[in-house]
């Protein structure tokens, strides 16, 4: 990436992260999808995983527990093997958060606001 593309990528990523962390799942999905269109390889897989997590949370907000669980598991699977990818976000802590949430969904535990996934920047 040239310098201008790098700046645009960072700006787009920051916007997408803010939407995600503010639980604006549908909008976060759209913002991450724009990024997904411009990356490849492992970065593309990580962004797709985050997209799937956002959609899972949208499903969860609508009461679709099964859809949320499936998409969360798929998203986690894409990200978990790529936590060393440098996108400026803490993928390891994100995966731990997703693992906890997935377990709670699988065991149908009661969720609260602290269970919503959050992505920390590095």
C-alpha positions in Angstrom: 0.0 0.0 0.0 1.2 3.5 -0.7 1.1 6.2 2.0 -2.3 7.6 0.9 -3.9 4.1 0.8 -2.4 3.3 4.3 -3.9 6.5 5.7 -7.3 5.7 4.1 -7.2 2.2 5.4 -6.4 3.4 9.0 -9.2 5.9 8.8 -11.7 3.3 7.5 -10.6 0.8 10.1 -11.0 3.4 12.9 -14.5 4.2 11.7 -15.5 0.5 11.5 -14.0 -0.2 15.0 -15.9 2.7 16.5 -19.2 1.4 15.0 -18.5 -2.1 16.2 -17.5 -1.0 19.7 -20.7 1.1 19.9 -22.7 -2.0 19.1 -23.9 -0.5 15.8 -23.7 -4.0 14.3 -25.3 -3.4 10.9 -23.3 -0.2 10.2 -20.1 -1.9 11.4 -20.8 -4.8 9.0 -21.0 -2.3 6.1 -17.9 -0.5 7.2 -15.8 -3.7 7.6 -17.2 -4.9 4.2 -15.7 -1.9 2.5 -12.3 -2.7 4.1 -12.7 -6.4 3.2 -13.0 -5.4 -0.5 -9.5 -3.9 -0.4 -7.4 -6.4 1.5 -6.3 -10.0 0.7 -4.7 -13.0 2.3 -4.8 -13.3 6.1 -5.9 -9.7 6.5 -9.0 -10.5 4.4 -9.7 -13.5 6.5 -9.5 -11.5 9.8 -11.8 -8.8 8.4 -14.2 -11.4 7.2 -14.2 -12.9 10.7 -14.9 -9.6 12.3 -17.7 -9.1 9.7 -19.2 -12.5 10.8 -19.0 -11.5 14.5 -20.9 -8.2 13.7 -23.6 -10.1 11.9 -23.8 -12.6 14.8 -24.4 -9.8 17.2 -27.1 -8.4 14.9 -28.8 -11.8 14.9 -28.4 -11.9 18.7 -30.0 -8.5 19.0 -33.0 -9.8 17.0 -33.3 -13.0 19.2 -31.8 -15.4 16.7 -29.6 -17.4 19.1 -28.9 -20.2 16.6 -27.7 -17.9 13.8 -25.7 -15.8 16.3 -23.9 -18.9 17.7 -23.1 -20.3 14.2 -21.7 -17.0 12.9 -19.8 -16.2 16.0 -18.1 -19.6 15.9 -17.2 -19.1 12.2 -15.9 -15.6 12.8 -13.8 -16.8 15.8 -12.4 -19.7 13.7 -11.2 -17.3 11.0 -9.5 -14.9 13.5 -8.1 -17.3 16.0 -5.4 -18.8 13.8 -4.4 -15.3 12.6 -3.9 -13.3 15.8 -0.4 -12.2 14.8 -1.7 -10.3 11.8 -0.9 -6.6 12.4 -4.0 -4.5 11.8 -3.4 -2.3 14.8 -5.9 -4.2 16.9 -5.6 -6.7 19.8 -6.8 -9.9 18.1 -5.7 -12.1 21.0 -7.9 -10.3 23.6 -10.7 -10.1 21.0 -10.6 -13.9 20.6 -10.7 -14.5 24.3 -13.8 -12.3 24.5 -15.4 -14.2 21.6 -14.5 -17.6 23.2 -16.3 -16.5 26.4 -19.3 -15.3 24.5 -19.5 -18.4 22.4 -19.4 -20.6 25.5 -22.2 -18.6 27.1 -24.3 -18.9 23.9 -23.7 -22.6 23.6 -24.8 -23.2 27.2 -27.6 -20.7 26.9 -26.3 -18.6 29.8 -27.9 -15.2 30.5 -25.9 -12.4 28.8 -25.3 -8.8 29.9 -23.7 -5.8 28.3 -20.3 -6.9 29.4 -20.6 -9.9 27.1 -20.8 -7.8 24.0 -17.6 -8.1 22.0 -15.2 -5.2 22.0 -12.1 -4.7 19.9 -9.1 -2.9 21.5 -6.6 -1.0 19.4 -2.9 -1.5 20.0 
